[in-house]
Amino acid sequence: MRRNSSLCVLVASACSALLVLSGCGSAENDSSHSSAASSDAVISIYGPEPAKPLIPSDTNEIGGGNPIEMMFSRLVRFDSKGKAVNEIAQDIKPNADMTQYAITIKPGWKFTDGSPVTSQSFTKAWSWGANAANAQLGSSSYNIIKGYDALQNPGIDNNAQLEGLKVVDDRTFTVDLVAPSSTFPTVLGYTPYSPLPEVFYKDTKAFGEKPVTAGPYKFVSWEHNKFVKLAKDPNYKGGLTVKNGGLEFRSYSDTTAAYADIQSGNLDVMDFIPTSALKTFLTDSSIQAKSQAGPIVQYMVIPSAMPHFKEDEEGRLRRQAISLSINRQQLIDKVIGGTATPATDFISPTIPGYSKNLKGSDVLKYDSAKAKELWEKANTISPWDPNASFTVAYNVDGGYKDIYDAITNSIKNTLDIKTEASPIPTFSEFNANLAHRTFTQKGMAFRGGWQPDYPSPEAYLKPKFISSAADGHGANYGDYKNSQADELLQEASSAKSIDASNKKFQEMQEVLLKDLPAIPIYCDNSKGAASKQLHGFEFTWKGTPEYWNLSK
C-alpha cells in the first residue's frame, strides 16, 4: 500500500478501535509468517455447511462467513494483529463531529465478471441489505446510517435506498449517520459492508449459489453438504499476498472424522478441536497444533419470551440461578482440556475494553448455595413444575456434545431440577431453528457463541443484544430488548476517546449482567490443527487461520 494512501481512521493497534486523525502511515502487507514459497496447491479446510446463500448481508455464521470473508474485500481489512488498514478505500474522512464520512475508493478494482467496483457498488448493496423487504440477517448492521428506520416500514419497496448514502462520482460517496460515531470506520471492515455487482440484483437467489465477487479468491463451486471451492483471483488488487491456488471448505458431520483426516494428511487445516482430542492434540506428533488466547465467547441464550425466564423479576432470578449453577472452571479443566478461560463479561480478554471486575459479574461464578437460594426465591413468585425440564439445544457437528452434557449436568445437580441437552444434527439445521424461533416456541434455551467481525466491544454487543437486531433483523436470537442498553451502546459508539467509549460499553454490560439475556460461559482459545505438510499455519486476530498464507 502506498504511504500516501491514508485510512484517516486507522486503528493503531489491537488495543484501539477509535479515531486517529493523523499519522496514517503505510500499512503492512499480511503476506507471511513463514518462508514457504507460493504454490498452486488447493488448501482443504474444515468448514460447516453454510446455513444461508453466500450473500454478505445475510450470513452471520462461520460456515458461510469464512468463504465470504475470502471472496469479498471491503473498504478496510484487518491485519493479523487487528489493525485496520485500507483495502478498497483510498480515503475515509470524517467531518468535525463524526456524523458524516466522505469515502474515496481506489481505481481499478473489478468484480470477477469484469464489471468495475464503483461507489454505487457499496451504496446500493448497503441499502439493499438494510431494507426490511429483503429480510437480511445483517439488516441491523446498517442502523447507524441515516434513513435506516424508514427502510423498516411495512410495505417498503425492496429497492428503496438509504437516505444517508450519496454518490458523488464513481469513486466517491458520502455517508450521513444518525449520530456521531468514532467506531464507524472500523465497522466498514464488517462483512455486510461488502460491495455487490449489478448482476446481484437480477437474481439474488442464483447469486447466493454462485456469487460474483471482488477479493483474494473467486467462487468456483458449491456442492451442498460436501464443499465450497474457491480459486485464487488473479485480478485481486488488495494488500494480501495469496500463497496458494485456492481453498476448499469441506463439510463434516463429525468433527472427530475431520481431525482424523488431519492426522492422516487427508485434510489440511481445521480451527476446531473435537472434545475427544482436547487433552492430547497439543502433544500429537502427527499434526501441527496451536492454542492461544482468542476472541470467541460461548454463551447459553435463554429467549426473552421463554416461560418463567422472561425479562421480569422471576426471569432474572432464574437466569442468575442457572448461571451460578454452572461450574465453568471444572468444565474447562475436565472437558475442554484447559483450552479456554471462564467468562467474566460478554467479550473476550483479547479485546480492548474487557474487564473482569464489572458490577454484577459475580453472577458468572459458580455458587451452588446462592443458585439454590435464587431459584427458590423465584418459586415464591411462580412455582416451577417439578416435571418440567430445562432444555438446552446445541449442534452436534460442532463437537459440543460433551460440553453441553457437562453444563446441563452441572445445572441439574445444583438446582435438583430436570435438565437435558437437546442435540441438533447439523449447524445448518440449528441455525434454521434460530431463524424461525423454533427453540423459543418450544421453550428451550440454546447454545450461542460469537466471533467478532472487528476488534471492538461493539462487535459483540451490538449484533447480539441491541433491540434493532431482534425479531429476525440480526443475531439477537433471544429477542432481548432493553432501551437502557441500547442508549449506552449508542453513547459508547459516539464517544471521542477510547477510555470514554470503553466505559460506556462496560456500563452496558452491567445492564446485561443484571438481565442475562445470554449467559456467558467461557472464552475459547483460538485452537486448531494442521497437517504436517502445510506451511504458514497462523491465526488471524479473530482466531481463524490466515487462509491466504497457507501453502504446501
C-alpha positions in Angstrom: 0.0 0.0 0.0 1.3 3.5 -0.9 2.4 5.6 2.1 0.0 8.4 1.0 -3.0 6.1 0.9 -4.3 7.1 4.3 -7.0 5.5 6.4 -7.8 8.6 8.3 -9.4 6.4 11.0 -6.5 4.0 11.3 -6.9 1.6 14.2 -3.4 1.9 15.5 -3.3 -1.4 17.3 -5.4 -4.2 18.6 -5.9 -2.1 21.7 -7.5 0.8 19.8 -10.7 0.8 17.8 -11.3 4.5 17.7 -10.4 7.5 15.6 -6.9 8.6 14.8 -7.0 11.7 12.7 -3.3 11.9 11.7 -0.1 9.9 11.4 -1.6 7.5 8.9 1.5 5.7 7.6 1.9 2.8 5.2 0.2 -0.5 6.1 2.0 -3.8 6.4 1.3 -6.5 3.9 -0.1 -9.6 5.6 1.9 -11.9 3.4 3.7 -14.4 5.5 4.8 -15.7 8.9 6.8 -18.4 7.1 9.4 -18.6 4.3 7.4 -21.1 2.2 7.1 -20.2 -1.4 3.7 -19.6 -3.1 2.2 -22.6 -4.8 -0.8 -23.6 -6.9 -2.0 -26.2 -4.3 -5.6 -26.0 -3.1 -5.9 -26.0 0.7 -8.6 -28.2 2.2 -10.3 -26.7 5.3 -12.8 -28.0 7.8 -15.9 -25.8 7.4 -19.6 -26.4 8.3 -22.1 -26.3 5.5 -23.2 -22.7 5.1 -26.6 -22.0 6.7 -27.7 -19.5 4.1 -26.8 -18.5 0.5 -23.4 -16.8 0.1 -24.6 -13.2 0.5 -22.6 -10.9 2.8 -25.6 -9.2 4.4 -27.4 -12.5 5.1 -24.6 -14.5 6.7 -23.7 -14.5 10.4 -22.1 -17.9 10.9 -18.7 -19.4 10.1 -20.0 -21.9 7.6 -20.8 -19.2 5.1 -18.8 -16.4 6.8 -15.3 -17.8 6.2 -15.7 -18.3 2.4 -17.4 -14.9 2.1 -14.5 -13.3 4.1 -12.1 -14.7 1.5 -14.2 -13.7 -1.6 -15.4 -10.2 -0.7 -12.9 -7.5 0.1 -14.3 -4.4 1.8 -13.2 -0.8 2.3 -10.9 -1.8 5.1 -9.4 -5.1 6.3 -7.7 -6.1 9.5 -4.2 -7.4 9.7 -3.2 -10.4 11.9 -3.0 -8.0 15.0 -6.4 -6.5 14.5 -5.1 -3.2 13.0 -7.4 -1.7 10.3 -5.8 -0.8 7.0 -7.2 0.4 3.7 -8.2 -2.3 1.2 -10.6 -0.9 -1.4 -10.7 2.5 0.3 -8.2 5.2 -0.6 -9.5 7.7 2.0 -12.1 7.7 4.7 -12.5 11.2 6.1 -14.9 12.3 8.9 -16.4 15.7 9.4 -15.8 17.6 12.6 -18.4 15.9 14.7 -18.1 12.4 13.1 -21.7 12.4 11.7 -20.6 12.3 8.1 -17.8 10.4 6.3 -16.5 11.0 2.8 -15.2 7.8 1.2 -13.0 7.6 -1.8 -12.2 4.2 -3.3 -9.1 3.1 -5.2 -9.3 2.9 -9.0 -9.0 -0.4 -10.9 -10.9 -2.8 -8.7 -13.2 -5.2 -10.6 -15.6 -7.9 -9.8 -15.0 -11.4 -11.2 -17.5 -10.8 -14.0 -15.3 -7.9 -15.2 -17.5 -5.1 -14.1 -15.9 -2.2 -12.1 -16.2 -1.7 -8.3 -17.8 1.8 -8.0 -19.3 3.9 -5.3 -22.7 2.6 -6.2 -21.4 -1.0 -5.6 -21.3 0.0 -1.9 -24.3 2.3 -1.6 -26.8 0.1 -3.4 -25.6 -3.1 -1.6 -25.8 -1.5 1.8 -29.3 -0.1 1.1 -30.5 -3.5 -0.2 -29.1 -5.2 2.9 -30.7 -2.6 5.3 -34.1 -2.8 3.6 -36.6 -4.8 5.6 -38.3 -6.1 2.5 -35.2 -8.1 1.7 -35.2 -9.8 5.1 -31.4 -9.9 5.6 -30.0 -11.3 8.8 -27.4 -8.4 8.9 -30.0 -5.7 8.4 -29.3 -4.1 11.8 -25.7 -3.7 10.8 -26.6 -0.5 8.9 -28.8 1.1 11.6 -26.2 3.8 12.2 -26.8 5.2 8.7 -29.4 7.9 8.2 -32.6 6.5 6.7 -32.4 3.1 8.2 -35.6 3.4 10.2 -37.5 4.4 7.1 -36.5 1.2 5.3 -38.0 -0.8 8.1 -41.6 0.3 7.4 -44.1 -2.3 6.2 -44.6 -2.4 2.5 -41.4 -0.6 1.7 -40.2 -1.1 -1.9 -37.3 -3.5 -1.8 -35.2 -1.2 -4.0 -35.6 1.8 -1.7 -32.2 3.4 -0.8 -30.7 4.6 2.5 -31.2 8.4 2.7 -27.8 8.8 4.3 -25.8 7.5 1.3 -25.0 9.9 -1.5 -22.9 9.0 -4.6 -20.6 11.9 -5.7 -18.9 10.1 -8.6 -17.8 6.6 -9.5 -15.1 6.7 -6.8 -16.5 8.9 -4.1 -19.6 8.8 -1.9 -20.7 10.2 1.5 -22.3 8.5 4.5 -24.5 10.5 6.8 -25.0 8.9 10.2 -27.9 9.2 12.7 -25.4 10.0 15.5 -21.7 10.7 15.8 -19.7 7.5 15.6 -16.0 7.1 16.1 -16.2 3.4 15.5 -17.9 3.6 12.1 -14.7 3.4 10.1 -13.8 0.2 11.9 -17.3 -1.2 11.2 -16.5 -0.8 7.5 -14.4 -4.0 7.8 -17.5 -6.0 8.7 -18.8 -8.4 6.1 -22.2 -6.8 5.4 -20.3 -3.7 4.2 -19.0 -5.6 1.2 -19.7 -4.2 -2.3 -22.0 -6.1 -4.7 -22.1 -6.1 -8.5 -25.1 -5.1 -10.6 -25.7 -8.8 -11.5 -26.6 -9.5 -7.9 -30.0 -7.6 -8.3 -31.0 -9.5 -11.4 -31.4 -12.8 -9.5 -30.3 -12.7 -5.8 -31.2 -16.4 -5.3 -28.9 -17.5 -8.1 -26.2 -15.1 -6.9 -26.2 -16.7 -3.5 -25.4 -20.1 -5.0 -22.7 -18.7 -7.3 -21.5 -15.3 -6.2 -19.6 -12.7 -8.3 -17.0 -11.1 -6.0 -14.0 -8.8 -5.7 -11.4 -10.2 -3.3 -8.4 -12.5 -2.8 -10.4 -15.5 -4.0 -13.2 -16.1 -6.5 -16.0 -18.6 -6.4 -15.6 -22.0 -8.2 -18.4 -24.3 -7.0 -20.6 -25.3 -4.0 -21.8 -28.9 -3.6 -24.2 -28.7 -0.7 -23.2 -30.6 2.4 -19.9 -31.5 0.8 -17.7 -28.5 0.0 -17.4 -24.9 -1.2 -14.5 -24.4 -3.6 -12.7 -21.1 -4.2 -9.8 -20.2 -6.5 -7.1 -17.5 -6.2 -8.3 -14.4 -8.0 -5.5 -13.3 -10.3 -7.1 -9.8 -10.6 -7.1 -9.1 -6.9 -5.7 -5.7 -6.2 -5.6 -5.7 -2.3 -2.9 -6.0 0.3 -2.8 -9.7 0.9 -0.3 -12.0 -0.8 -2.1 -15.2 -1.7 0.3 -18.2 -1.4 -1.9 -21.0 -2.7 -4.1 -21.8 -5.7 -7.4 -22.0 -3.9 -9.4 -23.1 -0.9 -11.8 -26.0 -0.4 -14.1 -25.7 2.7 -15.2 -29.3 3.4 -18.3 -30.1 5.4 -18.1 -32.8 8.1 -21.0 -34.2 10.2 -18.4 -35.4 12.7 -15.5 -33.2 13.9 -13.7 -36.4 15.1 -13.6 -37.6 11.5 -12.2 -34.3 10.4 -9.5 -34.5 13.0 -8.6 -38.0 11.9 -8.3 -36.6 8.3 -5.8 -34.0 9.6 -3.8 -36.8 11.3 -3.7 -38.8 8.1 -3.0 -35.8 5.8 -6.3 -36.0 4.0 -7.4 -32.6 5.4 -5.0 -29.6 5.6 -6.4 -27.4 8.4 -9.2 -27.0 10.9 -9.8 -24.3 13.5 -11.8 -26.5 15.8 -10.6 -29.4 18.0 -13.1 -32.2 18.9 -13.6 -32.7 22.6 -12.2 -36.2 22.3 -8.8 -34.7 21.3 -8.7 -31.6 23.5 -6.4 -33.2 26.1 -4.0 -34.7 23.6 -3.9 -32.6 20.5 -1.1 -30.3 21.7 1.3 -33.3 22.0 0.0 -35.2 18.9 3.1 -35.7 16.8 1.1 -36.5 13.7 -0.2 -32.9 13.4 0.7 -29.2 13.8 -1.2 -27.9 16.8 -1.9 -24.4 18.0 -3.7 -23.0 21.1 -3.6 -19.3 22.1 -5.9 -16.7 23.6 -8.7 -15.9 21.2 -11.7 -13.7 20.7 -14.6 -16.2 20.7 -17.1 -16.2 23.5 -19.5 -19.1 24.2 -22.9 -18.3 25.7 -26.1 -20.0 26.6 -29.1 -18.0 25.3 -32.4 -18.0 27.1 -35.1 -16.5 24.9 -36.9 -13.5 26.5 -40.3 -15.0 25.7 -39.5 -18.3 27.5 -42.0 -19.1 30.3 -40.5 -18.5 33.7 -37.5 -16.7 32.2 -39.0 -13.5 30.8 -37.3 -10.1 31.5 -39.1 -9.7 34.8 -38.2 -10.3 38.4 -38.9 -14.1 38.2 -37.0 -14.4 35.0 -33.9 -12.5 36.2 -33.8 -14.7 39.3 -33.9 -17.9 37.4 -31.4 -16.7 34.8 -29.0 -15.8 37.6 -29.6 -19.1 39.3 -28.8 -21.0 36.1 -25.6 -19.0 35.6 -24.5 -19.6 39.2 -25.1 -23.4 38.7 -22.5 -23.8 36.0 -19.1 -24.8 37.2 -17.1 -23.1 34.5 -13.6 -23.9 35.7 -14.5 -27.6 36.1 -15.9 -27.6 32.6 -12.8 -26.1 31.2 -10.4 -28.4 33.2 -12.2 -31.7 32.7 -14.0 -31.3 29.3 -12.2 -28.6 27.3 -8.7 -29.6 28.2 -7.8 -26.3 29.7 -8.0 -24.5 26.3 -10.4 -21.8 27.5 -10.9 -19.2 30.2 -14.1 -18.7 32.3 -16.2 -15.7 31.1 -16.2 -12.7 33.3 -18.1 -10.4 30.9 -19.7 -10.6 27.4 -16.5 -10.1 25.4 -13.1 -11.7 25.2 -9.9 -10.8 27.3 -8.1 -10.2 23.9 -10.4 -7.2 23.1 -9.8 -3.7 24.3 -12.4 -2.7 26.9 -12.5 -6.2 28.5 -13.0 -6.2 32.3 -13.2 -9.0 34.9 -14.4 -6.6 37.6 -17.8 -5.3 36.3 -20.6 -4.7 38.8 -22.7 -7.9 38.8 -20.0 -10.2 37.4 -20.2 -12.4 40.5 -23.2 -14.0 38.8 -20.8 -15.7 36.4 -19.0 -17.5 39.2 -20.1 -21.0 40.4 -22.0 -20.7 43.7 -24.4 -23.6 44.4 -25.8 -22.2 47.6 -26.6 -18.8 46.0 -28.1 -20.6 42.9 -30.5 -22.6 45.1 -31.5 -19.5 47.1 -32.3 -17.5 44.0 -34.2 -20.5 42.4 -36.4 -20.9 45.5 -37.0 -17.1 45.6 -38.2 -17.3 42.0 -40.5 -20.2 43.1 -42.3 -17.9 45.5 -43.3 -15.7 42.5 -44.3 -18.5 40.2 -43.6 -22.2 41.1 -41.5 -24.3 38.8 -43.3 -27.5 37.7 -41.1 -30.4 39.1 -42.0 -32.4 36.0 -40.7 -29.7 33.6 -37.3 -29.9 32.1 -34.8 -27.0 31.5 -33.6 -28.0 28.0 -30.6 -26.6 26.1 -30.2 -27.2 22.3 -26.8 -27.5 20.6 -25.5 -28.6 17.2 -23.8 -32.0 17.2 -21.5 -31.3 14.2 -19.7 -28.5 16.2 -18.4 -31.0 18.7 -20.4 -29.6 21.6 -22.0 -32.9 23.0 -19.6 -33.4 25.9 -19.6 -29.7 26.7 -23.4 -29.4 26.9 -23.8 -32.6 28.7 -21.5 -31.3 31.3 -23.2 -27.9 31.5 -26.7 -29.4 31.9 -25.4 -31.9 34.5 -24.0 -29.1 36.5 -27.3 -27.3 36.5 -29.3 -30.4 37.3 -27.0 -31.4 40.2 -27.0 -27.9 41.6 -30.7 -27.0 41.4 -32.1 -30.5 41.6 -34.3 -30.0 38.5 -34.7 -32.0 35.3 -32.2 -30.6 32.8 -31.2 -32.0 29.5 -29.1 -31.2 26.4 -31.0 -31.5 23.1 -28.8 -32.4 20.1 -29.5 -30.9 16.7 -27.6 -32.9 14.0 -26.1 -30.0 11.9 -25.2 -26.4 12.3 -27.3 -25.6 9.3 -30.4 -27.1 10.9 -29.6 -25.4 14.2 -29.4 -22.0 12.5 -32.7 -22.6 10.7 -34.3 -23.3 14.1 -32.8 -20.0 15.4 -34.1 -18.1 12.4 -37.6 -19.5 12.7 -37.6 -19.1 16.5 -38.3 -22.8 16.9 -36.4 -23.0 20.2 -38.3 -20.1 21.5 -41.7 -21.7 20.6 -40.6 -24.9 22.3 -39.5 -23.1 25.5 -35.8 -24.1 25.0 -32.5 -22.4 25.8 -29.8 -22.9 23.2 -26.1 -22.7 22.6 -24.8 -19.4 21.5 -21.3 -18.1 20.6 -19.8 -15.1 18.9 -16.7 -14.4 16.9 -16.4 -10.6 16.4 -16.1 -9.1 13.0 -13.9 -6.2 14.1 -11.8 -5.6 17.2 -14.2 -3.6 19.5 -16.7 -4.5 22.3 -19.3 -3.1 19.9 -18.7 -6.1 17.6 -20.0 -8.4 20.3 -22.7 -6.2 22.0 -24.4 -4.6 19.0 -25.3 -7.7 16.9 -26.2 -9.9 19.9 -28.0 -7.5 22.3 -29.3 -4.3 20.6 -33.1 -4.2 20.2 -32.9 -3.5 16.5 -31.1 -6.9 16.0 -34.1 -8.8 17.5 -37.1 -10.2 15.7 -35.2 -11.6 12.7 -33.2 -8.4 11.9 -29.9 -9.7 13.2 -28.2 -12.1 15.6 -30.2 -11.2 18.7 -31.8 -14.6 18.6 -33.2 -14.4 22.1 -35.1 -11.2 21.1 -33.8 -9.2 24.1 -34.8 -5.6 24.2 -33.7 -3.0 26.7 -33.8 0.7 25.9 -31.1 1.5 28.6 -28.7 -1.0 27.0 -29.5 0.5 23.6 -28.7 4.0 24.8 -25.5 3.1 26.5 -24.3 1.3 23.3 -25.0 4.4 21.2 -23.2 6.6 23.8 -20.2 4.2 23.6 -20.1 4.4 19.8 -20.3 8.2 19.8 -17.6 8.7 22.4 -14.5 10.6 21.3 -11.9 8.8 23.3 -11.0 5.1 23.8 -11.4 5.3 27.6 -14.8 7.0 27.4 -16.1 4.5 24.8 -14.9 1.5 26.8 -16.5 2.9 30.0 -19.9 3.1 28.3 -19.5 -0.4 26.8 -18.8 -1.7 30.3 -21.9 0.2 31.7 -24.0 -1.6 29.0 -22.5 -4.9 30.1 -23.5 -4.2 33.7 -27.1 -3.9 32.5 -26.7 -7.3 30.6 -25.2 -8.9 33.8 -28.4 -8.0 35.6 -30.8 -9.2 32.8 -28.7 -12.1 31.5 -30.3 -12.4 28.1 -27.5 -14.8 27.4 -25.3 -16.4 30.0 -21.5 -16.1 29.2 -19.8 -19.4 29.9 -16.3 -19.4 28.6 -13.9 -17.7 26.2 -12.4 -20.1 23.7 -8.8 -20.3 22.9 -8.0 -19.9 19.2 -7.0 -23.5 18.6 -6.6 -25.8 15.6 -4.7 -28.4 13.8 -2.9 -28.7 10.5 -1.4 -31.5 8.6 2.4 -31.8 8.8 3.0 -30.8 5.2 1.2 -27.5 5.5 3.2 -24.2 5.7 2.2 -20.9 7.1 -0.3 -22.1 9.8 -1.0 -19.0 11.8 -4.1 -17.4 13.3 -5.7 -14.0 12.5 -6.7 -11.6 15.3 -10.2 -13.2 15.2 -8.9 -16.7 15.6 -9.3 -18.1 12.1 -6.3 -19.4 10.1 -4.6 -17.0 7.7 -6.0 -18.9 4.7 -4.2 -16.8 2.1 -0.8 -17.6 3.8 -1.2 -21.4 3.6 0.8 -23.4 1.1 2.2 -26.9 0.6 
